[in-house]
Amino acid sequence: MAITVNLYYTGKEGSARRFAEEMEASGTAQAIREEDGNLRYDYFVPMNDPETVLLIDSWRDQAAIDAHHASPMMKTLAAMREKYDLHMHVERFVSAEVPESEQKFIRK
């Protein structure tokens, strides 16, 4: 069971994209990817909203998320969110196996 958190960062005048670019360029995103229990940490830009960046952040379990939230990395993230004046919307999902009846719709 994995836990995936979709974080939508919204700013003004390209600030959300600049935030994601700095996260990548500074090595902060890669450091999070290397944390124990991180399964995915990737940024995307929605086609219909250039002022929002979507982060898909997936973890092995709640304990891994809790360890990440307790790490010094969170102070870095909070400072960068403030720097770019970002607002957030969050969705949270728990993974499930794709049912056999839906497998036929997946092109591999």
C-alpha positions in Angstrom: 0.0 0.0 0.0 1.4 3.4 -1.0 0.1 6.8 -0.1 0.1 9.4 -2.8 -0.4 13.1 -2.1 -1.2 15.5 -4.9 -0.2 19.0 -3.9 -1.3 21.8 -6.2 0.9 24.9 -5.7 -0.7 28.1 -7.0 0.9 31.4 -7.3 1.0 34.5 -9.5 3.1 35.5 -12.5 4.8 32.2 -12.8 5.9 31.9 -9.2 4.7 28.3 -8.8 6.8 27.2 -11.8 9.8 29.1 -10.5 9.4 27.3 -7.1 9.4 23.9 -8.8 12.4 24.9 -11.0 14.3 26.0 -7.8 13.3 22.8 -6.0 14.9 20.8 -8.9 17.9 23.1 -9.5 18.9 23.3 -5.8 18.8 19.5 -5.3 16.0 19.7 -2.8 13.6 17.6 -4.8 16.3 15.0 -5.4 17.1 14.9 -1.7 13.4 14.2 -1.0 13.4 11.5 -3.6 16.3 9.8 -1.7 14.5 9.8 1.6 13.6 6.4 3.0 10.2 5.4 1.8 9.8 8.0 -1.0 8.4 6.3 -4.1 7.8 9.4 -6.3 8.4 13.1 -6.2 7.6 14.8 -9.6 6.3 18.2 -10.7 3.8 18.8 -13.5 2.1 21.8 -15.0 -1.6 21.5 -15.8 -2.4 22.4 -19.4 -5.4 24.5 -18.4 -3.7 26.4 -15.5 -0.2 27.8 -16.0 -0.2 29.4 -12.6 -0.4 26.0 -10.8 2.2 23.3 -10.5 1.1 19.8 -9.4 3.4 17.8 -7.2 2.8 14.0 -7.2 4.4 12.8 -4.0 4.2 9.1 -3.1 5.4 7.3 0.0 5.6 3.7 1.1 3.4 4.3 4.2 2.3 6.8 6.8 5.5 6.3 8.8 7.6 7.4 5.9 5.5 10.5 5.5 5.7 11.3 9.2 9.5 10.9 9.1 9.6 13.3 6.1 7.4 15.8 7.9 9.7 15.7 11.0 12.9 16.2 8.9 14.8 19.5 8.5 13.7 19.4 4.8 10.3 20.7 5.9 11.8 24.0 7.1 13.5 24.4 3.7 10.1 23.7 1.9 8.2 26.1 4.1 10.7 28.9 3.4 10.5 28.3 -0.3 6.7 28.3 -0.3 6.8 31.6 1.5 9.5 33.0 -0.9 7.2 32.3 -3.8 3.9 33.2 -1.9 2.3 29.9 -2.9 -1.1 28.6 -1.8 -1.9 24.9 -1.7 -4.7 22.5 -2.3 -4.1 18.8 -1.3 -5.6 15.5 -2.3 -4.6 12.2 -0.7 -4.9 8.7 -2.1 -4.2 5.2 -1.0 -3.1 2.8 -3.7 -5.1 -0.3 -4.7 -4.4 -3.0 -7.3 -6.0 -2.5 -10.7 -9.0 -4.9 -10.9 -8.7 -7.6 -13.6 -11.8 -6.2 -15.3 -9.9 -2.9 -15.9 -6.6 -4.5 -17.0 -7.9 -4.7 -20.6 -8.1 -0.9 -20.8 -4.4 -0.4 -19.9 -2.0 -0.4 -22.9 1.4 -1.5 -21.8 
